[in-house]
């Protein structure tokens, strides 16, 4: 079973990724350091929730583009 994340976590994570797409990657600890520097005063739990969703969002985005390339035949 997957966990259901609050809407504020998704909103913050997506806005951070869209504003700086080159700074985030698929490494949770790297994303956590960036988010803790970007969001000052956030609790450890919220930082972990947001960085976890950022990591998952990046992975989903990468696999989605790979599947689209395979479907259209552009490899």
C-alpha positions as CSV (number, residue, x, y, z in Angstrom):
1,X,0.0,0.0,0.0
2,X,1.2,3.4,-0.8
3,X,1.1,6.4,1.5
4,X,-1.2,9.3,0.8
5,X,0.6,12.6,1.0
6,X,-1.0,15.8,2.0
7,X,-1.7,18.3,-0.8
8,X,0.7,20.9,0.6
9,X,3.6,18.5,0.3
10,X,2.8,17.9,-3.4
11,X,2.3,21.5,-4.1
12,X,5.6,22.6,-2.5
13,X,7.5,19.7,-4.1
14,X,6.2,20.3,-7.6
15,X,6.8,24.1,-7.4
16,X,10.4,23.5,-6.3
17,X,11.1,21.0,-9.1
18,X,9.5,23.2,-11.7
19,X,11.4,26.3,-10.6
20,X,14.8,24.5,-10.4
21,X,14.7,21.3,-12.4
22,X,18.4,20.9,-12.8
23,X,19.2,21.0,-9.0
24,X,17.1,17.9,-8.0
25,X,17.9,14.3,-8.9
26,X,16.9,10.8,-7.8
27,X,19.0,10.8,-4.6
28,X,16.9,11.4,-1.5
29,X,19.7,12.7,0.7
30,X,20.8,15.2,-2.0
31,X,17.3,16.5,-2.4
32,X,16.9,16.7,1.4
33,X,19.9,19.0,1.7
34,X,18.6,21.3,-1.0
35,X,15.1,21.4,0.5
36,X,16.4,22.1,4.0
37,X,18.4,25.0,2.6
38,X,15.5,26.3,0.5
39,X,12.8,26.1,3.2
40,X,14.0,27.6,6.4
41,X,12.2,26.7,9.6
42,X,10.6,23.5,8.3
43,X,10.4,20.6,10.6
44,X,12.4,17.4,10.0
45,X,9.3,15.5,9.2
46,X,8.1,18.0,6.6
47,X,11.5,18.2,5.0
48,X,11.6,14.4,4.7
49,X,8.1,14.3,3.3
50,X,8.8,16.9,0.7
51,X,12.2,15.5,-0.3
52,X,10.6,12.0,-0.6
53,X,7.9,13.3,-2.9
54,X,10.5,15.2,-5.0
55,X,12.5,12.0,-5.4
56,X,9.4,10.0,-6.4
57,X,8.3,12.8,-8.7
58,X,11.6,12.9,-10.5
59,X,11.6,9.1,-11.0
60,X,8.0,9.1,-12.3
61,X,8.9,12.0,-14.7
62,X,11.9,10.1,-16.0
63,X,10.0,6.9,-16.6
64,X,7.1,8.7,-18.2
65,X,9.4,10.3,-20.8
66,X,11.1,7.0,-21.5
67,X,7.7,5.3,-22.1
68,X,6.6,8.2,-24.4
69,X,9.8,7.9,-26.4
70,X,9.3,4.1,-26.8
71,X,5.7,4.6,-27.8
72,X,6.5,7.2,-30.5
73,X,9.5,5.3,-31.7
74,X,12.0,8.0,-30.9
75,X,14.9,6.3,-29.2
